[in-house]
Amino acid sequence: MTTPGDDPLFCPRCGAASLPADSRYCFRCGASLPGADPAPEEAYTPEHLAGGVLVSADARGGERKEVTVLLADVADSLGLAERLDVEDVHAVMDGFFAIALRAVHAEGGTVNQFRGDGFMALFGAPRARGDHPARALRAALDVRDATRAYGDEVLARHGVPFEVRIGLSSGVVWVGAIGDRLRQDYTAEGRTVGLAARLEALARPGQILACETTAKRAGSAFELRDRGAHNLRGLARPVQVFEVLRQRPPGGGGGGDRLQADWPRPVAPFVGRDVEVAALLEALRAPGESGGVRCVEVRGEAGIGKSRLVLEAVRRLPDAVLLELSCTESGAQRAYRPWLERLRHWPGGVPGGEAAAELAQQLDGRLDAVPDPPGVARAVRALLERAAAERQVVVAIDDAHWLDPSSRVLVGALVTEPARGRVAFVATLREGEDDAWAPAARAAVVRLGPLRDADAQRLAGSLLDGVEDAEALADAACLRGGGNPLYVEEVARALRDLPEAVREAARLEVALRRAPGRLPETLLGVVSARIDALSERAKRWAEAAAVLAEPCDADLLRELEPLHDADPAAVLGELVERGVLQGDAAGRYEFRHGVLRDGAYAQLVRERRAALHRRAATALAKRVDAPSPDAASRIGDHWNRAGDGEPAARHLLAAGTGYAALRSFAEAAAQLRRAFELARTLPEPRPELEASIGVALASALGALDRTGEAAAVLERVEHAGVGEVDRARLAMAQVQAGWVHFSNQGDVARGVALIERGVALARGVGHDDAELAGSMYLARICTLDGDLGRALSAAERSIEIATARADPVALALGRYNECAALCEAGRLREAQRSAAQALALAREHSHDLVVASAYVASARAKLLAGDAEGALAGAARGAEASQRAMQMGFLYHAIVTRGLAFLLQGVPRAALDAFESLRELQDAWPSTALNRARGRLEVGDVDEAARLAQQALAARPPRAIAARALAVRGAAVGLGAGSADVGEALLGEAVDLCESLSLRPVQAEALSFLAEVCARRGDARRAAHYATRAQRVYLDCGMHVHAQLAARTA
């Protein structure tokens, strides 16, 4: 009870209010209150994470990890800060952060960053977690649900809403520890972090959004809703977004079946386990000791198929029911955790559902009567007896090494005093894990080893069916997978789904019997967990062995990673015992699985990776006097991965010439091509080396009948030997880069700057090709951006070059660019003259590109002249030729011109159909939204017109497109139910922009729209004013038909 003058406390952890002022602890949750003894700093990071941070040198120095990033912030935190005193804000946020810490730590994650209104958490670092996406989703749901309850208390106490929004993303990041011994923070960097931030910003209050990778990896254990693809700022491609709704019950309760954990991909075939299935079925059917319950263990390494084996065996038992208990590492210290989940979601059709729900409430502490362990055992035993009255019951304990202590006691009681009926317990465990899942049981053991080669081939082949050269790719999957079904399956899927270049590399790797270089990221978590479980020295030797990627002895490993006072035999013994390496009689060691090697390698940060490769190159070079092609290739590869280009190029040159001497020309060309590219990118040019490699490469390519490529290589090195710089090639590269910056990224300024730099360099060396291409690109970009003077200058220069070269195609394209710029400027007569010259070319040359450009240019000029029929005819001819030439750009402009001609004819519905068809060509272009908006405006759909015009403006288009979009949006707003004043303001902005850019026809169109808006408002005087101005601009351009139409708007 509080005394007068005392201020009741507010718990910063659980939000409990009206606590006595002298309280040291919260009466609800036990948290320390302000004024109580401060918690030790070690509480910031949980013990199991702090230990990993402080002990691991890799974690301290930084490493690559596959993680799931969780970012959360409080919605409208600024509003919260405005309405509350700063101390109240601090107390409220402290309570929220306490919720976050509990939820994240409970799932084995770490909060690596607190912000004023949110936090960031990592799952999978510093310690790797194979199931980090599922952990992160569970934590996110816990944060959301706990915050809802907490928000109710904040609202009741302070009168302000309190909601959280969360974004999650999975992928590879760089992580490293910062801070001192007592207080460790982690920083994470990479695309995955940025994507999580974008998803957090996209989420609504109370909403959890995850990327597609997180959604797929988490599996069907969660109920998700596909929210479609979103264009997120800073990302080049749309991102598929999923909303996380809730966790599904395991097993029969809702489809959380391990068989479906690969969602949304189909389940792979079950192959090669007939013997093990028969053994498990025999064990399940046999009576237990003294007639009691039967207990069976299924043991094997991660990914070997333990859970799948149990499910397949139970399917073959007639009328059997499966009760699956799913254990997790995060639940290993939560009493009855797997039983609670099973009891809460008792399978449909199995008797005892009401009793199971009541027992779940008791174990959850929701009822006053809390049974003691014997009482729990009696209640569960009764449930099993009811279920087993008519059929066999199989209780499957998945990942039993994570079974919590209370559940172990319960299982022991059920085994010691079994239920009546046919009940069996099956536990899946990893090799080497604690086997005390049922203390009183003596379990039969079924061990799973790698698949036989033929079965692994069947598995991989089934997933690669229909892929070209499936047999060789299946060999690659088997080579990498080492007989582990999960690994074989994931590699096969990757080879099936990734680009052809990856498959080609895999075929070569199979031919050379080498380990491939990159692991599908969906396995990195599982593999990383095995590597991280090693001692520090063993882990570092595993990393050294991963860099070598070949059988090696202790001496070679010691050259890469000295052990100082450690015993090499003990370190190797640990690696062999833990199933990472395997040795032979000669004392050489290699990874048991290529996948393990890839996982160890993927964790290395760039600096350490480079250092190990440098040591490997040096050590291997010392072991050979005259390296064979194979040795030279290995040494060269190490130098390359170390970032030392010159020694890499020299060794790869030796490898290539050696393979050529063996008449292995494909391998020779592969080595020499890598060497050639390295030599051409050295910080200090080595022209003699470049020339030597180029000649050897051209010879190998000639032997493979790739004469065109060989000739190109010789041209590239023709002057290299005398040290001349290939400035012409650089000029073309800059021109192409500039066009890419504009066309792919919409960066007008950067694109123009690069192209102009390339054009200037091309002029200096007399390289017409680069100057011609650059001039054409400049004309197009500057026309779209309304820089018409620069556009016309560039078009004229391209016409000069094309004329001098007597190149009709280039000349036609130059005339088109010239005509387009003149049309934008409203210089009708000059545009008509340019179009006529283009048509004359088309009559002389039947090249489809010449015809397409000429007729589209002519159609645009006719449109300005008011000749709608002529514009339609020209657009049709241009579209036909564009389709034959497969030129989407000219086809696009032909369709736009066709739609505008229909508007000129007064047929708006036909115009709309034409504009809508642009989506099939290029829906992403801002001009598509603009033209669709124009069509919608003309048929009276002003709301959709306004929306589409705003969509075009939001894309930050070039200025000429922006001016049109402003005009259409202003007309749509002014003529619709919105504010006419806003519409007029937008149209005024469009008029001013057009005037500054001399976009005369667009300016006249915007003035006509202004006249219409004023007429709609009943302001006849201003309508006449704007109509007259529009008419005057059209007449100045020679556009008499358009001037007559403008006069009618008054």
Buried (B, 14 or more C-beta within 10 A) or exposed (E): EBEEEEEEBBBBBBBBEEBBEEBEEBEEEEBBBBEEEEEEEEBBBBEEBBEBBBEBEBBBEBBBBBBBBBBBBBBBBEEBBEEBEEEBBEBBBBBBBBBBBBBBBBBBBBBBBBEEBBBBBBBBBBBBBBBBBBBBBBBBBBBBEBBEEBBEBBEEBBEBBBBBBBBBBBBBBBBBBEEEEEEBBBBBEBEBBBBBBBBBBBBEEBBBBBBBBBBBBBBBBBEBEEBEEBEBEEEEEEBBBBBBEBBBBBBBBBBBBBBBBBBEEEEBBBBBBEEBBEBBBEBBEEEBEEEBBBBBBBBBBBBBBBBBBBBBBBEEBEEBBBBBBBBBBBBBEBBBBBBBBBBBBBBEEBBBBEBBBBBBBBBEEEEEEEBEBEEBBBBBBBBBBBBBEEBBBBBBBBBBBBBBEBBBBBBBBBBBBBBEBBBBBBBBBBBEEEBEBBEEBEBBEBEBEBBEEEBBBBBBBBBBEEBEBBEBBBBBBBBBBBBBBBBBBBBBBBBBEBEEEBBEBBBBBBBEEBBBBEBBBBBBBBBBBBBBBBBEBBBBBBBBBBBBBBBBBBEBBBBBBEBEEBEBEEBBBBBBEBBBBBBEEEEBBBBBBBBBBBBBBBBBBEEBBBBBBBBBBBBBBEEEEEBBBBBBBBBBBBBBBBEBBBBBBBBBBBBBBBBBEEEBBEBBBBBBBBBBEBBBEBEEBBBEBBBBBBBBBBBBBBBEEBEEBBEEBBEBBEEBBEEEEBBBBBBBBBBBBBBEBBBEEBBBEBBBBBBBBBBEBBBEBEBBBBBBBBBBBBBBBBBBBBBBEBBBBBBBBBBBBBEEEEBBBBBBBBBBBBBBBBBBBBBBEBBBBBBBBBBEBBEEBEBBBBBBBBBBBBBBBBBBBBBBEBBBBBBBBBBBBBBEBEBEBBBBBBBBBBBBBBBBBEBBEBBBBBBBBBBEEEEEBBBBBBBBBBBBBBEEBBEBBBBBBBBBBEBEBBBBBBBBBBBBBBBBBBBBEBEBEEBBBBBBBBBBBBBEBBBBBBBBBBBBBBBBBBBBBEBEEBBBBBBBBBBBBBBEBBBBBBBEBBBEBB
